[in-house]
Amino acid sequence: IRKINMVKKDTRSLDAVALEVAQKINHSLVAQKGDLEKDRDARLMKVIMFCLEYKESEEVEKWLLTPNPNFSNQPPMDLINSEYATRKLMEVISFYQKRNIC
């Protein structure tokens, strides 16, 4: 399990931090969901774990929920409705993070 290297030196696993952020964002992360909801939750976790490589959990949560002009004023979380859209979102995140402008 990878450890997260955050400014606060959080020693929890990346998975644990990502799950905490996902649960704050999406209170419906519970067992016995339909397949589409489970897929969306998996994509949400993937995006959160990717974002946690760049930002702290509170920043990730805020960023995912805040309307963003780069995404037609939609919150990034609204863009994870398909695997394709999720991959594109992660490409954009990577692009901006490499340039320190996100």
Secondary structure, DSSP 8 states (H G I E B T S, - for coil): --B---TT---SBHHHHHHHHHHHH-TT--SS--HHHHHHHHHHHHHHHHHTTTS-HHHHHHHHHS-BGGGTTB-GGGG-SSHHHHHHHHHHHHHHHHTT--
